[in-house]
Structure formats: C-alpha cells, structure tokens
Amino acid sequence: MWQVAHCPGVAELWLYRAPKKVAVLKWQLSHGASVTIWLVDFGVATTRLPIPWQPSQFFGVPLNTPPT
C-alpha cells in the first residue's frame, strides 16, 4: 500500500510504496501554488501540480490502493 510520511520541520512530503521509495513531493510553500515532484528512479523534477493536489492525479491510483 501507499504510505505517506511527513518530515517535521521540512517542507517536503515523501510518498512511499513498500518496499521502496517512489517519489518526493517538495511543497513550494513560499509560492503556495504548486508542488514539485521528484521521481526517485529518475532523480529529476518531472512536473508541477496545482494545489490542492490529489495523489490519484499523478499516480492514477489513490494512496490506499494496494500495488498490483
């Protein structure tokens, strides 16, 4: 299943899909209008999404959907 872990004191939201880390979402708090997503496998920022952001908009599945 997808797991979400927030790092206190850091403006980042980490998405995990057991057993490996899948993506890093860095919230652009100073702008408050977008987040930047890094796919760990590629190591690059791939897109910017408007807030409010829903995981299903990017991954195509809700966070509580088991991996296939």
mmCIF file of the N, C-alpha and C atoms, coordinates in Angstrom:
data_MODEL
# 
_entry.id   MODEL 
# 
loop_
_atom_site.group_PDB 
_atom_site.id 
_atom_site.type_symbol 
_atom_site.label_atom_id 
_atom_site.label_alt_id 
_atom_site.label_comp_id 
_atom_site.label_asym_id 
_atom_site.label_entity_id 
_atom_site.label_seq_id 
_atom_site.pdbx_PDB_ins_code 
_atom_site.Cartn_x 
_atom_site.Cartn_y 
_atom_site.Cartn_z 
_atom_site.occupancy 
_atom_site.B_iso_or_equiv 
_atom_site.pdbx_formal_charge 
_atom_site.auth_seq_id 
_atom_site.auth_comp_id 
_atom_site.auth_asym_id 
_atom_site.auth_atom_id 
_atom_site.pdbx_PDB_model_num 
ATOM 1   N N  . MET A 1 1  ? 0.839  -1.193 0.000   1.00 0.00 ? 1  MET A N  1 
ATOM 2   C CA . MET A 1 1  ? 0.000  0.000  0.000   1.00 0.00 ? 1  MET A CA 1 
ATOM 3   C C  . MET A 1 1  ? 0.874  1.244  0.000   1.00 0.00 ? 1  MET A C  1 
ATOM 4   N N  . TRP A 1 2  ? 0.286  2.336  -0.479  1.00 0.00 ? 2  TRP A N  1 
ATOM 5   C CA . TRP A 1 2  ? 0.988  3.610  -0.408  1.00 0.00 ? 2  TRP A CA 1 
ATOM 6   C C  . TRP A 1 2  ? 1.055  4.061  1.039   1.00 0.00 ? 2  TRP A C  1 
ATOM 7   N N  . GLN A 1 3  ? 2.169  4.653  1.405   1.00 0.00 ? 3  GLN A N  1 
ATOM 8   C CA . GLN A 1 3  ? 2.314  5.226  2.729   1.00 0.00 ? 3  GLN A CA 1 
ATOM 9   C C  . GLN A 1 3  ? 2.830  6.654  2.594   1.00 0.00 ? 3  GLN A C  1 
ATOM 10  N N  . VAL A 1 4  ? 2.281  7.538  3.418   1.00 0.00 ? 4  VAL A N  1 
ATOM 11  C CA . VAL A 1 4  ? 2.719  8.928  3.385   1.00 0.00 ? 4  VAL A CA 1 
ATOM 12  C C  . VAL A 1 4  ? 3.396  9.255  4.702   1.00 0.00 ? 4  VAL A C  1 
ATOM 13  N N  . ALA A 1 5  ? 4.596  9.797  4.627   1.00 0.00 ? 5  ALA A N  1 
ATOM 14  C CA . ALA A 1 5  ? 5.330  10.196 5.825   1.00 0.00 ? 5  ALA A CA 1 
ATOM 15  C C  . ALA A 1 5  ? 5.754  11.648 5.680   1.00 0.00 ? 5  ALA A C  1 
ATOM 16  N N  . HIS A 1 6  ? 5.374  12.471 6.629   1.00 0.00 ? 6  HIS A N  1 
ATOM 17  C CA . HIS A 1 6  ? 5.753  13.883 6.595   1.00 0.00 ? 6  HIS A CA 1 
ATOM 18  C C  . HIS A 1 6  ? 6.971  14.091 7.481   1.00 0.00 ? 6  HIS A C  1 
ATOM 19  N N  . CYS A 1 7  ? 7.965  14.766 6.944   1.00 0.00 ? 7  CYS A N  1 
ATOM 20  C CA . CYS A 1 7  ? 9.185  15.041 7.708   1.00 0.00 ? 7  CYS A CA 1 
ATOM 21  C C  . CYS A 1 7  ? 9.008  16.360 8.462   1.00 0.00 ? 7  CYS A C  1 
ATOM 22  N N  . PRO A 1 8  ? 8.916  16.328 9.781   1.00 0.00 ? 8  PRO A N  1 
ATOM 23  C CA . PRO A 1 8  ? 8.727  17.546 10.558  1.00 0.00 ? 8  PRO A CA 1 
ATOM 24  C C  . PRO A 1 8  ? 9.853  18.552 10.318  1.00 0.00 ? 8  PRO A C  1 
ATOM 25  N N  . GLY A 1 9  ? 9.497  19.817 10.196  1.00 0.00 ? 9  GLY A N  1 
ATOM 26  C CA . GLY A 1 9  ? 10.491 20.857 10.017  1.00 0.00 ? 9  GLY A CA 1 
ATOM 27  C C  . GLY A 1 9  ? 11.007 20.983 8.608   1.00 0.00 ? 9  GLY A C  1 
ATOM 28  N N  . VAL A 1 10 ? 10.530 20.135 7.713   1.00 0.00 ? 10 VAL A N  1 
ATOM 29  C CA . VAL A 1 10 ? 10.966 20.191 6.320   1.00 0.00 ? 10 VAL A CA 1 
ATOM 30  C C  . VAL A 1 10 ? 9.736  20.307 5.437   1.00 0.00 ? 10 VAL A C  1 
ATOM 31  N N  . ALA A 1 11 ? 9.781  21.206 4.475   1.00 0.00 ? 11 ALA A N  1 
ATOM 32  C CA . ALA A 1 11 ? 8.627  21.407 3.599   1.00 0.00 ? 11 ALA A CA 1 
ATOM 33  C C  . ALA A 1 11 ? 8.600  20.374 2.484   1.00 0.00 ? 11 ALA A C  1 
ATOM 34  N N  . GLU A 1 12 ? 8.581  19.106 2.891   1.00 0.00 ? 12 GLU A N  1 
ATOM 35  C CA . GLU A 1 12 ? 8.552  18.037 1.910   1.00 0.00 ? 12 GLU A CA 1 
ATOM 36  C C  . GLU A 1 12 ? 7.562  16.971 2.349   1.00 0.00 ? 12 GLU A C  1 
ATOM 37  N N  . LEU A 1 13 ? 6.939  16.353 1.390   1.00 0.00 ? 13 LEU A N  1 
ATOM 38  C CA . LEU A 1 13 ? 6.070  15.220 1.665   1.00 0.00 ? 13 LEU A CA 1 
ATOM 39  C C  . LEU A 1 13 ? 6.623  14.042 0.884   1.00 0.00 ? 13 LEU A C  1 
ATOM 40  N N  . TRP A 1 14 ? 6.921  12.950 1.599   1.00 0.00 ? 14 TRP A N  1 
ATOM 41  C CA . TRP A 1 14 ? 7.531  11.782 0.971   1.00 0.00 ? 14 TRP A CA 1 
ATOM 42  C C  . TRP A 1 14 ? 6.473  10.731 0.735   1.00 0.00 ? 14 TRP A C  1 
ATOM 43  N N  . LEU A 1 15 ? 6.405  10.211 -0.479  1.00 0.00 ? 15 LEU A N  1 
ATOM 44  C CA . LEU A 1 15 ? 5.493  9.113  -0.774  1.00 0.00 ? 15 LEU A CA 1 
ATOM 45  C C  . LEU A 1 15 ? 6.298  7.828  -0.869  1.00 0.00 ? 15 LEU A C  1 
ATOM 46  N N  . TYR A 1 16 ? 5.832  6.822  -0.174  1.00 0.00 ? 16 TYR A N  1 
ATOM 47  C CA . TYR A 1 16 ? 6.491  5.527  -0.218  1.00 0.00 ? 16 TYR A CA 1 
ATOM 48  C C  . TYR A 1 16 ? 5.522  4.486  -0.762  1.00 0.00 ? 16 TYR A C  1 
ATOM 49  N N  . ARG A 1 17 ? 6.040  3.568  -1.531  1.00 0.00 ? 17 ARG A N  1 
ATOM 50  C CA . ARG A 1 17 ? 5.264  2.411  -1.907  1.00 0.00 ? 17 ARG A CA 1 
ATOM 51  C C  . ARG A 1 17 ? 6.135  1.206  -1.578  1.00 0.00 ? 17 ARG A C  1 
ATOM 52  N N  . ALA A 1 18 ? 5.756  0.519  -0.485  1.00 0.00 ? 18 ALA A N  1 
ATOM 53  C CA . ALA A 1 18 ? 6.578  -0.577 0.019   1.00 0.00 ? 18 ALA A CA 1 
ATOM 54  C C  . ALA A 1 18 ? 6.940  -1.531 -1.118  1.00 0.00 ? 18 ALA A C  1 
ATOM 55  N N  . PRO A 1 19 ? 8.198  -2.000 -1.163  1.00 0.00 ? 19 PRO A N  1 
ATOM 56  C CA . PRO A 1 19 ? 9.230  -1.743 -0.156  1.00 0.00 ? 19 PRO A CA 1 
ATOM 57  C C  . PRO A 1 19 ? 10.172 -0.596 -0.506  1.00 0.00 ? 19 PRO A C  1 
ATOM 58  N N  . LYS A 1 20 ? 9.952  0.129  -1.602  1.00 0.00 ? 20 LYS A N  1 
ATOM 59  C CA . LYS A 1 20 ? 10.920 1.180  -1.926  1.00 0.00 ? 20 LYS A CA 1 
ATOM 60  C C  . LYS A 1 20 ? 10.276 2.552  -2.058  1.00 0.00 ? 20 LYS A C  1 
ATOM 61  N N  . LYS A 1 21 ? 11.096 3.571  -1.898  1.00 0.00 ? 21 LYS A N  1 
ATOM 62  C CA . LYS A 1 21 ? 10.618 4.944  -2.023  1.00 0.00 ? 21 LYS A CA 1 
ATOM 63  C C  . LYS A 1 21 ? 10.355 5.251  -3.490  1.00 0.00 ? 21 LYS A C  1 
ATOM 64  N N  . VAL A 1 22 ? 9.223  5.852  -3.756  1.00 0.00 ? 22 VAL A N  1 
ATOM 65  C CA . VAL A 1 22 ? 8.829  6.077  -5.135  1.00 0.00 ? 22 VAL A CA 1 
ATOM 66  C C  . VAL A 1 22 ? 8.999  7.537  -5.537  1.00 0.00 ? 22 VAL A C  1 
ATOM 67  N N  . ALA A 1 23 ? 8.599  8.458  -4.691  1.00 0.00 ? 23 ALA A N  1 
ATOM 68  C CA . ALA A 1 23 ? 8.614  9.847  -5.120  1.00 0.00 ? 23 ALA A CA 1 
ATOM 69  C C  . ALA A 1 23 ? 8.808  10.787 -3.945  1.00 0.00 ? 23 ALA A C  1 
ATOM 70  N N  . VAL A 1 24 ? 9.289  11.961 -4.244  1.00 0.00 ? 24 VAL A N  1 
ATOM 71  C CA . VAL A 1 24 ? 9.402  13.031 -3.256  1.00 0.00 ? 24 VAL A CA 1 
ATOM 72  C C  . VAL A 1 24 ? 8.623  14.227 -3.786  1.00 0.00 ? 24 VAL A C  1 
ATOM 73  N N  . LEU A 1 25 ? 7.733  14.742 -2.950  1.00 0.00 ? 25 LEU A N  1 
ATOM 74  C CA . LEU A 1 25 ? 6.973  15.929 -3.324  1.00 0.00 ? 25 LEU A CA 1 
ATOM 75  C C  . LEU A 1 25 ? 7.472  17.086 -2.476  1.00 0.00 ? 25 LEU A C  1 
ATOM 76  N N  . LYS A 1 26 ? 8.043  18.081 -3.114  1.00 0.00 ? 26 LYS A N  1 
ATOM 77  C CA . LYS A 1 26 ? 8.551  19.233 -2.361  1.00 0.00 ? 26 LYS A CA 1 
ATOM 78  C C  . LYS A 1 26 ? 7.559  20.377 -2.509  1.00 0.00 ? 26 LYS A C  1 
ATOM 79  N N  . TRP A 1 27 ? 6.928  20.716 -1.403  1.00 0.00 ? 27 TRP A N  1 
ATOM 80  C CA . TRP A 1 27 ? 5.934  21.787 -1.421  1.00 0.00 ? 27 TRP A CA 1 
ATOM 81  C C  . TRP A 1 27 ? 6.625  23.147 -1.542  1.00 0.00 ? 27 TRP A C  1 
ATOM 82  N N  . GLN A 1 28 ? 6.197  23.923 -2.526  1.00 0.00 ? 28 GLN A N  1 
ATOM 83  C CA . GLN A 1 28 ? 6.751  25.266 -2.685  1.00 0.00 ? 28 GLN A CA 1 
ATOM 84  C C  . GLN A 1 28 ? 5.928  26.220 -1.810  1.00 0.00 ? 28 GLN A C  1 
ATOM 85  N N  . LEU A 1 29 ? 6.243  26.225 -0.519  1.00 0.00 ? 29 LEU A N  1 
ATOM 86  C CA . LEU A 1 29 ? 5.417  26.959 0.435   1.00 0.00 ? 29 LEU A CA 1 
ATOM 87  C C  . LEU A 1 29 ? 5.479  28.465 0.221   1.00 0.00 ? 29 LEU A C  1 
ATOM 88  N N  . SER A 1 30 ? 6.597  28.949 -0.283  1.00 0.00 ? 30 SER A N  1 
ATOM 89  C CA . SER A 1 30 ? 6.719  30.393 -0.481  1.00 0.00 ? 30 SER A CA 1 
ATOM 90  C C  . SER A 1 30 ? 5.764  30.875 -1.573  1.00 0.00 ? 30 SER A C  1 
ATOM 91  N N  . HIS A 1 31 ? 5.448  29.974 -2.519  1.00 0.00 ? 31 HIS A N  1 
ATOM 92  C CA . HIS A 1 31 ? 4.504  30.337 -3.561  1.00 0.00 ? 31 HIS A CA 1 
ATOM 93  C C  . HIS A 1 31 ? 3.102  29.874 -3.202  1.00 0.00 ? 31 HIS A C  1 
ATOM 94  N N  . GLY A 1 32 ? 3.022  28.708 -2.586  1.00 0.00 ? 32 GLY A N  1 
ATOM 95  C CA . GLY A 1 32 ? 1.735  28.187 -2.143  1.00 0.00 ? 32 GLY A CA 1 
ATOM 96  C C  . GLY A 1 32 ? 0.821  27.782 -3.283  1.00 0.00 ? 32 GLY A C  1 
ATOM 97  N N  . ALA A 1 33 ? 1.365  27.646 -4.478  1.00 0.00 ? 33 ALA A N  1 
ATOM 98  C CA . ALA A 1 33 ? 0.503  27.357 -5.625  1.00 0.00 ? 33 ALA A CA 1 
ATOM 99  C C  . ALA A 1 33 ? 0.853  26.053 -6.328  1.00 0.00 ? 33 ALA A C  1 
ATOM 100 N N  . SER A 1 34 ? 1.965  25.452 -5.963  1.00 0.00 ? 34 SER A N  1 
ATOM 101 C CA . SER A 1 34 ? 2.370  24.249 -6.681  1.00 0.00 ? 34 SER A CA 1 
ATOM 102 C C  . SER A 1 34 ? 3.300  23.398 -5.830  1.00 0.00 ? 34 SER A C  1 
ATOM 103 N N  . VAL A 1 35 ? 3.456  22.159 -6.247  1.00 0.00 ? 35 VAL A N  1 
ATOM 104 C CA . VAL A 1 35 ? 4.442  21.284 -5.632  1.00 0.00 ? 35 VAL A CA 1 
ATOM 105 C C  . VAL A 1 35 ? 5.306  20.721 -6.743  1.00 0.00 ? 35 VAL A C  1 
ATOM 106 N N  . THR A 1 36 ? 6.534  20.386 -6.396  1.00 0.00 ? 36 THR A N  1 
ATOM 107 C CA . THR A 1 36 ? 7.431  19.785 -7.366  1.00 0.00 ? 36 THR A CA 1 
ATOM 108 C C  . THR A 1 36 ? 7.607  18.326 -7.003  1.00 0.00 ? 36 THR A C  1 
ATOM 109 N N  . ILE A 1 37 ? 7.480  17.454 -7.988  1.00 0.00 ? 37 ILE A N  1 
ATOM 110 C CA . ILE A 1 37 ? 7.588  16.023 -7.734  1.00 0.00 ? 37 ILE A CA 1 
ATOM 111 C C  . ILE A 1 37 ? 8.894  15.497 -8.309  1.00 0.00 ? 37 ILE A C  1 
ATOM 112 N N  . TRP A 1 38 ? 9.641  14.798 -7.472  1.00 0.00 ? 38 TRP A N  1 
ATOM 113 C CA . TRP A 1 38 ? 10.831 14.097 -7.936  1.00 0.00 ? 38 TRP A CA 1 
ATOM 114 C C  . TRP A 1 38 ? 10.538 12.610 -7.959  1.00 0.00 ? 38 TRP A C  1 
ATOM 115 N N  . LEU A 1 39 ? 10.752 11.961 -9.075  1.00 0.00 ? 39 LEU A N  1 
ATOM 116 C CA . LEU A 1 39 ? 10.687 10.507 -9.092  1.00 0.00 ? 39 LEU A CA 1 
ATOM 117 C C  . LEU A 1 39 ? 12.073 10.002 -8.754  1.00 0.00 ? 39 LEU A C  1 
ATOM 118 N N  . VAL A 1 40 ? 12.186 9.229  -7.690  1.00 0.00 ? 40 VAL A N  1 
ATOM 119 C CA . VAL A 1 40 ? 13.496 8.803  -7.206  1.00 0.00 ? 40 VAL A CA 1 
ATOM 120 C C  . VAL A 1 40 ? 14.233 7.979  -8.260  1.00 0.00 ? 40 VAL A C  1 
ATOM 121 N N  . ASP A 1 41 ? 13.491 7.179  -9.022  1.00 0.00 ? 41 ASP A N  1 
ATOM 122 C CA . ASP A 1 41 ? 14.120 6.345  -10.046 1.00 0.00 ? 41 ASP A CA 1 
ATOM 123 C C  . ASP A 1 41 ? 14.836 7.175  -11.109 1.00 0.00 ? 41 ASP A C  1 
ATOM 124 N N  . PHE A 1 42 ? 14.351 8.393  -11.346 1.00 0.00 ? 42 PHE A N  1 
ATOM 125 C CA . PHE A 1 42 ? 14.928 9.231  -12.390 1.00 0.00 ? 42 PHE A CA 1 
ATOM 126 C C  . PHE A 1 42 ? 15.793 10.345 -11.816 1.00 0.00 ? 42 PHE A C  1 
ATOM 127 N N  . GLY A 1 43 ? 15.513 10.720 -10.574 1.00 0.00 ? 43 GLY A N  1 
ATOM 128 C CA . GLY A 1 43 ? 16.311 11.729 -9.913  1.00 0.00 ? 43 GLY A CA 1 
ATOM 129 C C  . GLY A 1 43 ? 16.135 13.128 -10.462 1.00 0.00 ? 43 GLY A C  1 
ATOM 130 N N  . VAL A 1 44 ? 15.001 13.389 -11.120 1.00 0.00 ? 44 VAL A N  1 
ATOM 131 C CA . VAL A 1 44 ? 14.769 14.715 -11.671 1.00 0.00 ? 44 VAL A CA 1 
ATOM 132 C C  . VAL A 1 44 ? 13.371 15.184 -11.318 1.00 0.00 ? 44 VAL A C  1 
ATOM 133 N N  . ALA A 1 45 ? 13.195 16.482 -11.296 1.00 0.00 ? 45 ALA A N  1 
ATOM 134 C CA . ALA A 1 45 ? 11.854 17.030 -11.108 1.00 0.00 ? 45 ALA A CA 1 
ATOM 135 C C  . ALA A 1 45 ? 11.098 16.843 -12.420 1.00 0.00 ? 45 ALA A C  1 
ATOM 136 N N  . THR A 1 46 ? 9.928  16.216 -12.339 1.00 0.00 ? 46 THR A N  1 
ATOM 137 C CA . THR A 1 46 ? 9.243  15.840 -13.566 1.00 0.00 ? 46 THR A CA 1 
ATOM 138 C C  . THR A 1 46 ? 8.022  16.688 -13.872 1.00 0.00 ? 46 THR A C  1 
ATOM 139 N N  . THR A 1 47 ? 7.418  17.277 -12.857 1.00 0.00 ? 47 THR A N  1 
ATOM 140 C CA . THR A 1 47 ? 6.201  18.031 -13.113 1.00 0.00 ? 47 THR A CA 1 
ATOM 141 C C  . THR A 1 47 ? 5.874  18.935 -11.945 1.00 0.00 ? 47 THR A C  1 
ATOM 142 N N  . ARG A 1 48 ? 4.983  19.876 -12.180 1.00 0.00 ? 48 ARG A N  1 
ATOM 143 C CA . ARG A 1 48 ? 4.468  20.730 -11.116 1.00 0.00 ? 48 ARG A CA 1 
ATOM 144 C C  . ARG A 1 48 ? 2.956  20.642 -11.180 1.00 0.00 ? 48 ARG A C  1 
ATOM 145 N N  . LEU A 1 49 ? 2.340  20.430 -10.013 1.00 0.00 ? 49 LEU A N  1 
ATOM 146 C CA . LEU A 1 49 ? 0.900  20.266 -9.958  1.00 0.00 ? 49 LEU A CA 1 
ATOM 147 C C  . LEU A 1 49 ? 0.279  21.340 -9.085  1.00 0.00 ? 49 LEU A C  1 
ATOM 148 N N  . PRO A 1 50 ? -0.923 21.785 -9.428  1.00 0.00 ? 50 PRO A N  1 
ATOM 149 C CA . PRO A 1 50 ? -1.595 22.799 -8.622  1.00 0.00 ? 50 PRO A CA 1 
ATOM 150 C C  . PRO A 1 50 ? -2.057 22.230 -7.288  1.00 0.00 ? 50 PRO A C  1 
ATOM 151 N N  . ILE A 1 51 ? -2.180 23.105 -6.312  1.00 0.00 ? 51 ILE A N  1 
ATOM 152 C CA . ILE A 1 51 ? -2.747 22.757 -5.015  1.00 0.00 ? 51 ILE A CA 1 
ATOM 153 C C  . ILE A 1 51 ? -4.211 23.202 -5.036  1.00 0.00 ? 51 ILE A C  1 
ATOM 154 N N  . PRO A 1 52 ? -5.173 22.413 -4.555  1.00 0.00 ? 52 PRO A N  1 
ATOM 155 C CA . PRO A 1 52 ? -4.966 21.175 -3.839  1.00 0.00 ? 52 PRO A CA 1 
ATOM 156 C C  . PRO A 1 52 ? -4.591 20.022 -4.757  1.00 0.00 ? 52 PRO A C  1 
ATOM 157 N N  . TRP A 1 53 ? -3.644 19.232 -4.293  1.00 0.00 ? 53 TRP A N  1 
ATOM 158 C CA . TRP A 1 53 ? -3.138 18.124 -5.082  1.00 0.00 ? 53 TRP A CA 1 
ATOM 159 C C  . TRP A 1 53 ? -3.684 16.815 -4.557  1.00 0.00 ? 53 TRP A C  1 
ATOM 160 N N  . GLN A 1 54 ? -4.090 15.925 -5.463  1.00 0.00 ? 54 GLN A N  1 
ATOM 161 C CA . GLN A 1 54 ? -4.558 14.599 -5.083  1.00 0.00 ? 54 GLN A CA 1 
ATOM 162 C C  . GLN A 1 54 ? -3.624 13.570 -5.692  1.00 0.00 ? 54 GLN A C  1 
ATOM 163 N N  . PRO A 1 55 ? -3.160 12.595 -4.901  1.00 0.00 ? 55 PRO A N  1 
ATOM 164 C CA . PRO A 1 55 ? -2.237 11.583 -5.431  1.00 0.00 ? 55 PRO A CA 1 
ATOM 165 C C  . PRO A 1 55 ? -2.748 10.902 -6.690  1.00 0.00 ? 55 PRO A C  1 
ATOM 166 N N  . SER A 1 56 ? -4.058 10.691 -6.776  1.00 0.00 ? 56 SER A N  1 
ATOM 167 C CA . SER A 1 56 ? -4.605 9.995  -7.938  1.00 0.00 ? 56 SER A CA 1 
ATOM 168 C C  . SER A 1 56 ? -4.404 10.790 -9.225  1.00 0.00 ? 56 SER A C  1 
ATOM 169 N N  . GLN A 1 57 ? -4.197 12.108 -9.106  1.00 0.00 ? 57 GLN A N  1 
ATOM 170 C CA . GLN A 1 57 ? -3.980 12.922 -10.297 1.00 0.00 ? 57 GLN A CA 1 
ATOM 171 C C  . GLN A 1 57 ? -2.642 12.615 -10.950 1.00 0.00 ? 57 GLN A C  1 
ATOM 172 N N  . PHE A 1 58 ? -1.693 12.136 -10.152 1.00 0.00 ? 58 PHE A N  1 
ATOM 173 C CA . PHE A 1 58 ? -0.375 11.850 -10.698 1.00 0.00 ? 58 PHE A CA 1 
ATOM 174 C C  . PHE A 1 58 ? -0.165 10.361 -10.924 1.00 0.00 ? 58 PHE A C  1 
ATOM 175 N N  . PHE A 1 59 ? -0.487 9.564  -9.897  1.00 0.00 ? 59 PHE A N  1 
ATOM 176 C CA . PHE A 1 59 ? -0.212 8.134  -9.964  1.00 0.00 ? 59 PHE A CA 1 
ATOM 177 C C  . PHE A 1 59 ? -1.324 7.340  -10.611 1.00 0.00 ? 59 PHE A C  1 
ATOM 178 N N  . GLY A 1 60 ? -2.517 7.929  -10.688 1.00 0.00 ? 60 GLY A N  1 
ATOM 179 C CA . GLY A 1 60 ? -3.645 7.219  -11.273 1.00 0.00 ? 60 GLY A CA 1 
ATOM 180 C C  . GLY A 1 60 ? -4.330 6.280  -10.291 1.00 0.00 ? 60 GLY A C  1 
ATOM 181 N N  . VAL A 1 61 ? -3.842 6.221  -9.057  1.00 0.00 ? 61 VAL A N  1 
ATOM 182 C CA . VAL A 1 61 ? -4.472 5.390  -8.033  1.00 0.00 ? 61 VAL A CA 1 
ATOM 183 C C  . VAL A 1 61 ? -4.465 6.136  -6.708  1.00 0.00 ? 61 VAL A C  1 
ATOM 184 N N  . PRO A 1 62 ? -5.484 5.928  -5.881  1.00 0.00 ? 62 PRO A N  1 
ATOM 185 C CA . PRO A 1 62 ? -5.470 6.545  -4.557  1.00 0.00 ? 62 PRO A CA 1 
ATOM 186 C C  . PRO A 1 62 ? -4.404 5.906  -3.677  1.00 0.00 ? 62 PRO A C  1 
ATOM 187 N N  . LEU A 1 63 ? -4.024 6.617  -2.603  1.00 0.00 ? 63 LEU A N  1 
ATOM 188 C CA . LEU A 1 63 ? -2.944 6.137  -1.754  1.00 0.00 ? 63 LEU A CA 1 
ATOM 189 C C  . LEU A 1 63 ? -3.254 4.799  -1.095  1.00 0.00 ? 63 LEU A C  1 
ATOM 190 N N  . ASN A 1 64 ? -4.526 4.509  -0.879  1.00 0.00 ? 64 ASN A N  1 
ATOM 191 C CA . ASN A 1 64 ? -4.850 3.275  -0.171  1.00 0.00 ? 64 ASN A CA 1 
ATOM 192 C C  . ASN A 1 64 ? -5.056 2.088  -1.104  1.00 0.00 ? 64 ASN A C  1 
ATOM 193 N N  . THR A 1 65 ? -4.683 2.255  -2.371  1.00 0.00 ? 65 THR A N  1 
ATOM 194 C CA . THR A 1 65 ? -4.798 1.149  -3.312  1.00 0.00 ? 65 THR A CA 1 
ATOM 195 C C  . THR A 1 65 ? -3.564 0.252  -3.225  1.00 0.00 ? 65 THR A C  1 
ATOM 196 N N  . PRO A 1 66 ? -3.748 -1.048 -2.998  1.00 0.00 ? 66 PRO A N  1 
ATOM 197 C CA . PRO A 1 66 ? -2.599 -1.944 -2.939  1.00 0.00 ? 66 PRO A CA 1 
ATOM 198 C C  . PRO A 1 66 ? -1.863 -1.982 -4.276  1.00 0.00 ? 66 PRO A C  1 
ATOM 199 N N  . PRO A 1 67 ? -0.551 -2.164 -4.256  1.00 0.00 ? 67 PRO A N  1 
ATOM 200 C CA . PRO A 1 67 ? 0.202  -2.264 -5.503  1.00 0.00 ? 67 PRO A CA 1 
ATOM 201 C C  . PRO A 1 67 ? -0.226 -3.490 -6.301  1.00 0.00 ? 67 PRO A C  1 
ATOM 202 N N  . THR A 1 68 ? -0.129 -3.394 -7.609  1.00 0.00 ? 68 THR A N  1 
ATOM 203 C CA . THR A 1 68 ? -0.527 -4.512 -8.468  1.00 0.00 ? 68 THR A CA 1 
ATOM 204 C C  . THR A 1 68 ? 0.685  -5.286 -8.935  1.00 0.00 ? 68 THR A C  1 
# 
